[in-house]
Structure formats: C-alpha cells, structure tokens
Amino acid sequence: MSVIVRLPSQLRALVGGAGEVAVEATTVRDAIVAVDASHPGIAFRVLDDKGNLRRFVNVFVADEDVRFLDGLDTVLESGQTVSLVPAVAGGA
C-alpha cells in the first residue's frame, strides 16, 4: 500500500530536495527501508546499527508518536503519512 514519508530539511538533500516521498510499505520500518532503497543514506540517519530508531529521531504516524504505538512495527494503512522528525533540544 502506498504511504507518504515526510522528511525534515536535514534529510532532503538525500532525496533531491523533496519534502515527501511516496513508497509502498505496510509498517514504519518497511517505509524507512523503502525510502532508503531509492535514496541511500536515509536509514543510516534514522536507524542505529541494530536497526532500532535512533535516540534523537521521532517518528509519527498520523500525528501519533510510534514509540507509543508498536514502534517500527506499527502497521500502516494506505494513504497514511509517516513523519520523520529530529528531536530538538537546547535553548536558553
């Protein structure tokens, strides 16, 4: 099924500047792997060496944090949007 993966500005250089990429995927992990298959380097920046979500990357499906769902195994429905969002820290 087709889903949309939204990418932050930090990752857009890897996908030719696009803010969104459509892929065929049934889980969040599948979506990340599918984007990486056509645009190498995405998975390295989102997943650690064990295939887990990096600590400072948030992933949302339909505005829900996947950490409160089934993580990378969260099942996607056709047309859903997966948003990759870097964590923001710091400030005064």
N, C-alpha and C positions, 0 to 999 in steps of 0.2 A: 504494500500500500504506500501511497505517496505521502510524505510528510515534508515540512519545511524546517530547515535548521537555520536559525538566526545566529549570526556571528558578530562578535564585538569588533570594533575598529582594529584592535591589535592583531586579529587573525585574518582580516580581509585581504591583506597583501597575498596570502596564500591561495585565495580563490579569485584572483583578478579584480579585487576591489568590491566584489558583491557583498551585500549585507545579508543575503539569504541564499540558500542553496536547497533545491528540491532533490530528495532522494527517496529510494524505495527502502522501507525499513519497518520492522514490527516491534522493535524495542529501542530504547535510547541508545544502548550500546551499538546495535545494528546501524543506527543513524550516524553515529560518530564514525564508525568504521566505513560506512558508505561514502561519507564526505571525504574521508582520508584516502579512499581508493582512487578517487578522481582528483584529489588535491592533497598530495602527500605533505605531511607535517602537522596536520590538524590533530590527529590522535596523540602525537608526541607531546603536544602542548596541553592537551586536555586530560590524558590518562597517564598514570605513572608506569613504571617498569613492570608492575604486577597486573596492569590492566584495570586498576581502580581509578576512580575520579581523583584528580589532583586536589590537594587540600584547599587551594585558593581559587578553585573554579566552581561556580554554581551552575546547575543545570535546572531549567524549569520546563515543565510540560503544561501547557495551558495555564500558566501562572502559578503552578504548584511546584515547589522545590522537590526534586526527585529523591532527596535524602529522607523525605517524609512519606514517600511512596515506596516503590520497590527498587530504588536506586537505578543503576544502569540497566536493570532488568525490567523497568517499568514498560508495560505494554502500550504501544501507540495505536491510535485509530487513524484511519485515512483522513488527511487534511489537517491533522494536529500540527502545532508548532513547537519545536524544541529550541529553547534559547540557551546559548552558552554565554555565561556572564562571569567576568573576572570579579573576584572579591575586591572590595575597596576598603582600605584601612588607612589610618593616619589622620592627620588634621590637627588643628590647634584648638 
